[in-house]
């Protein structure tokens, strides 16, 4: 009868998965930001350049934001006229369209960490 030993490194595995998921969240947020930049209304480009991403690893949440005093107004004003391809709801509208890619980015980072 042969014996097999198993060493369980659960804490290390959990930590590696969390780190990988956080990397995936950041990549996903950057993907959403890039997609929204294709739609953000452009006058001088200030609004587009103000886009940023962040990840809170303690809550495992990511954020995409635009930081100008008028970003919210431009995002919500459905009556404003914009150049072709540029629109209000430039951030909100890309979320459902990019969700599959964001999930795939997170999953790929976790798979890579488990190798």
ABEGO torsion letter per residue (X at the ends): XBBBBBBBBAAAAAAAAAAAAAAAAAAAAAAAAAAAAAABBBAAGAAAAABBBBBBAAAGBBBBBBBBAAAAAAAABAABBBBBGBBBGAAAAAAAAAAAAAAAAAAAAAAAAAX
